[in-house]
Amino acid sequence: MTNDRDPDLERRRFSDAAMVLPFAGVFLLMPPFIQIFATDSALAGIPLIVLYLFAVWFALILIAWRLAGPLRRAMQTAPHSTSETAPPEA
Protein backbone atom coordinates (compact mmCIF):
# COMPACT_ATOMS: atom_id res chain seq x y z
CA MET A 1 0.00 0.00 0.00
CA THR A 2 1.38 3.43 -0.89
CA ASN A 3 1.50 6.30 1.51
CA ASP A 4 -0.80 8.97 0.00
CA ARG A 5 -0.80 11.09 3.14
CA ASP A 6 0.21 14.70 3.34
CA PRO A 7 3.93 14.85 4.25
CA ASP A 8 3.21 17.49 6.91
CA LEU A 9 0.50 15.39 8.55
CA GLU A 10 2.72 14.04 11.32
CA ARG A 11 4.11 17.48 12.14
CA ARG A 12 0.62 19.00 12.22
CA ARG A 13 -0.75 16.16 14.35
CA PHE A 14 1.90 16.59 17.04
CA SER A 15 1.69 20.37 16.81
CA ASP A 16 -2.09 20.28 17.29
CA ALA A 17 -1.77 17.90 20.22
CA ALA A 18 0.82 20.19 21.81
CA MET A 19 -1.53 23.15 21.39
CA VAL A 20 -4.50 21.30 22.94
CA LEU A 21 -2.57 20.03 25.96
CA PRO A 22 -2.52 23.34 27.94
CA PHE A 23 -6.24 23.82 27.36
CA ALA A 24 -6.94 20.30 28.58
CA GLY A 25 -4.81 21.02 31.66
CA VAL A 26 -6.67 24.25 32.38
CA PHE A 27 -10.01 22.46 32.02
CA LEU A 28 -8.97 19.62 34.33
CA LEU A 29 -7.69 22.07 36.97
CA MET A 30 -10.65 24.45 36.94
CA PRO A 31 -12.43 24.73 40.29
CA PRO A 32 -15.82 23.43 39.07
CA PHE A 33 -14.16 20.26 37.81
CA ILE A 34 -11.90 19.88 40.85
CA GLN A 35 -14.90 20.18 43.18
CA ILE A 36 -16.00 16.73 42.01
CA PHE A 37 -13.02 15.33 43.93
CA ALA A 38 -13.36 17.63 46.95
CA THR A 39 -14.85 15.03 49.25
CA ASP A 40 -13.93 13.71 52.67
CA SER A 41 -12.79 10.41 51.19
CA ALA A 42 -9.16 9.38 51.22
CA LEU A 43 -7.08 6.71 49.58
CA ALA A 44 -4.20 5.34 51.66
CA GLY A 45 -4.67 8.27 54.02
CA ILE A 46 -4.24 10.87 51.25
CA PRO A 47 -7.23 13.07 50.45
CA LEU A 48 -8.77 12.33 47.06
CA ILE A 49 -8.41 15.92 45.84
CA VAL A 50 -4.66 15.85 46.48
CA LEU A 51 -4.32 12.59 44.56
CA TYR A 52 -6.34 14.05 41.69
CA LEU A 53 -4.27 17.23 41.48
CA PHE A 54 -0.96 15.36 41.48
CA ALA A 55 -2.26 12.77 39.00
CA VAL A 56 -3.35 15.50 36.56
CA TRP A 57 -0.07 17.34 37.04
CA PHE A 58 1.94 14.17 36.46
CA ALA A 59 -0.16 13.19 33.42
CA LEU A 60 0.32 16.62 31.82
CA ILE A 61 4.07 16.42 32.31
CA LEU A 62 4.19 12.86 30.97
CA ILE A 63 2.13 13.72 27.88
CA ALA A 64 4.23 16.83 27.18
CA TRP A 65 7.40 14.75 27.49
CA ARG A 66 6.01 12.11 25.12
CA LEU A 67 5.02 14.79 22.59
CA ALA A 68 8.33 16.64 22.76
CA GLY A 69 10.49 14.03 21.02
CA PRO A 70 8.30 13.35 17.98
CA LEU A 71 7.43 17.05 17.68
CA ARG A 72 11.11 17.99 17.72
CA ARG A 73 11.90 15.40 15.03
CA ALA A 74 8.94 16.50 12.91
CA MET A 75 9.94 20.14 13.18
CA GLN A 76 13.54 19.37 12.18
CA THR A 77 12.42 17.54 9.04
CA ALA A 78 9.80 20.15 8.15
CA PRO A 79 10.55 22.17 5.02
CA HIS A 80 11.81 25.63 5.83
CA SER A 81 9.86 28.47 4.29
CA THR A 82 12.84 30.83 4.27
CA SER A 83 15.90 30.38 2.16
CA GLU A 84 19.16 29.52 3.82
CA THR A 85 20.98 32.47 2.32
CA ALA A 86 22.19 35.35 4.43
CA PRO A 87 19.73 38.18 5.02
CA PRO A 88 20.27 41.25 2.85
CA GLU A 89 22.50 43.96 4.26
CA ALA A 90 20.83 47.27 5.06
Steps between C-alpha positions, in 0.01 A plus 500: 500500500638843411512787740270767349500712814601861520872515591428764766229290664722365777639844582151652508363216713765543769479878477122491548532262793759729659265796458203315655693373802505831698128548442430148622713572808314823572166321464604216731628745764204738497322528835161370378666183374726462804200530733390155383798360692466730802351240730592368842614170352863397503708233336788363708453793736543760223201720420346426161536859378875493564534174308298646213707818479831313500370241252391773256828684548701183442290402196548843340875480549512144366294586191710811430817292531361236263401768247831685517716239326281432196413870470868594504579241231204610288600864527860423400388317186238761411575702187626846581305784346798736498806455289826414666682795350621788711254783559554807283723771641333831580 
